[in-house]
Amino acid sequence: MRRRFSGSMITVAIAAAAVGAIVSMSISRTSAQAPAAPAARPARVGGKPNFSGIWEANNEANWDLQAHAALPAAVTQPGVYPYPYARVPAAPVLALGAAGAVPGSLGVVQGDGQIPYKPEALLMKKDNAEHWIDRDPELKCYLPGIPRAMYMPYPFQITQGTNKIHMAYEFSNTARTIHLDKVAGPPDDTWMGHSVGHWDGDTLVVDVTNFNDRSWFDRAGNFHSDALHLTERFTLMSPDIIRYEVTIEDPKVFTQPWRIAMPLYRRVEPNMQLLEFRCNEFVEEFMYGGLRKQPLVKHWEGETMAVDITRKVPSGDKFYEWYGGKQ
């Protein structure tokens, strides 16, 4: 009995050892065949903080840089009562419901939260807001300009070298290069400006000039002239958060310089990559549909409403202003 028990124990031990060896070989083989982990991102490039990666703002600045209450829509009209809070969505955005509403925000303008417009420029800003659908360059898929490209609700990618830093933006597949060396300026003003950077300790400082006057700062109609000059500051608060600050100067539009600031967050999802958003083709009907002899989009009918569209072609110079982005 004792021998039979001992024999059984020996048999179990041998079997267990054999299984252990097989499992060990399997684990070793699996480990050997497993792909190597991605190389860790270096903390510094050329002795400076490494900003390389995909980033995105998480705020409401693209709606309006300034603090604002939630609104029923970006375009509204008077409701039953003649009070600002009683306005209702205008016809073009009525069918969007809550999806077309404007979220409230504490704002990103520093100091007293006000943008120091000259009186005549403030009137233009208010007029822009009332004609948002006709004028906002974002709706036409024009290049967003700086700083707006930095806080639109789309990711962007930074690729950092020792004397150049490249920024690629998902919206409209646009990009810019920050030059850390001496380069000649562009032959003409541009949507994205001309970016020249230098290091102030561990902070990247970028001067951006040579803008045209066609981009906006947000959907609220905040605008600038071709005299715009930006001073951007990028500072790593942690490996995954950049503090982004911009000083904005434009003597044609503002009475004094003013600043905005916000965090930018690294996108850390597995296999995160920048995807294409070629919105030019998405706005073809919006931009050019009114020029067709037979418009394609003229009627829509759902369960709760029917919508008829009548297209207008601006007359004279207004036609060129619509397509050129200037009013």
JODAGI-V149955 format. One record per backbone hydrogen bond with DSSP energy under -0.5 kcal/mol. CO is the residue of the C=O (numbers start at 0). NH is the residue of the N-H. If there is no record, write none. Layout:
((CO | NH) (CO | NH))
This chain:
((0 | 4) (1 | 5) (2 | 6) (3 | 7) (4 | 8) (5 | 9) (6 | 10) (7 | 11) (8 | 12) (9 | 13) (10 | 14) (11 | 15) (12 | 16) (13 | 17) (14 | 18) (15 | 19) (16 | 20) (17 | 21) (18 | 22) (19 | 23) (20 | 24) (21 | 25) (22 | 26) (23 | 27) (24 | 28) (25 | 29) (26 | 30) (27 | 31) (28 | 32) (29 | 33) (42 | 49) (44 | 47) (47 | 44) (48 | 50) (52 | 157) (53 | 266) (54 | 155) (55 | 264) (59 | 62) (59 | 63) (61 | 218) (64 | 107) (64 | 108) (67 | 104) (70 | 101) (74 | 89) (76 | 87) (80 | 78) (80 | 82) (82 | 85) (83 | 86) (87 | 76) (89 | 92) (89 | 93) (90 | 93) (92 | 95) (93 | 96) (95 | 98) (96 | 99) (97 | 100) (99 | 73) (100 | 102) (101 | 70) (104 | 67) (107 | 260) (109 | 112) (113 | 115) (114 | 116) (115 | 254) (117 | 121) (118 | 122) (119 | 123) (120 | 124) (121 | 125) (122 | 126) (123 | 127) (124 | 128) (125 | 129) (126 | 130) (127 | 130) (128 | 131) (130 | 134) (131 | 135) (135 | 138) (135 | 139) (136 | 139) (136 | 141) (137 | 140) (144 | 148) (146 | 149) (146 | 150) (147 | 150) (147 | 151) (150 | 61) (151 | 153) (154 | 169) (155 | 54) (156 | 167) (157 | 52) (157 | 159) (158 | 165) (162 | 179) (162 | 180) (163 | 160) (164 | 177) (165 | 158) (166 | 175) (167 | 156) (169 | 172) (169 | 276) (170 | 173) (173 | 168) (175 | 166) (176 | 178) (176 | 194) (177 | 164) (177 | 179) (178 | 196) (189 | 211) (190 | 145) (192 | 194) (193 | 195) (193 | 208) (194 | 178) (195 | 206) (197 | 204) (198 | 200) (199 | 202) (202 | 199) (202 | 204) (203 | 233) (204 | 197) (205 | 207) (205 | 231) (206 | 195) (207 | 229) (208 | 193) (209 | 189) (214 | 223) (217 | 220) (221 | 216) (221 | 217) (224 | 227) (228 | 248) (229 | 207) (230 | 246) (231 | 205) (232 | 234) (232 | 244) (233 | 203) (234 | 236) (234 | 242) (237 | 240) (239 | 265) (240 | 236) (240 | 237) (241 | 243) (241 | 263) (242 | 234) (242 | 244) (243 | 261) (244 | 232) (245 | 247) (245 | 259) (246 | 230) (247 | 257) (248 | 228) (249 | 252) (249 | 253) (252 | 117) (257 | 247) (258 | 109) (259 | 245) (261 | 243) (262 | 57) (263 | 241) (264 | 55) (265 | 267) (268 | 271) (272 | 274) (276 | 171) (276 | 278) (277 | 280) (278 | 282) (279 | 282) (280 | 283) (282 | 286) (283 | 287) (284 | 288) (287 | 290) (288 | 291) (292 | 294) (295 | 297) (297 | 308) (299 | 306) (304 | 301) (306 | 299) (308 | 310) (311 | 313) (314 | 317) (315 | 318) (315 | 319) (316 | 320) (317 | 321) (318 | 322) (319 | 323) (320 | 324) (320 | 325))
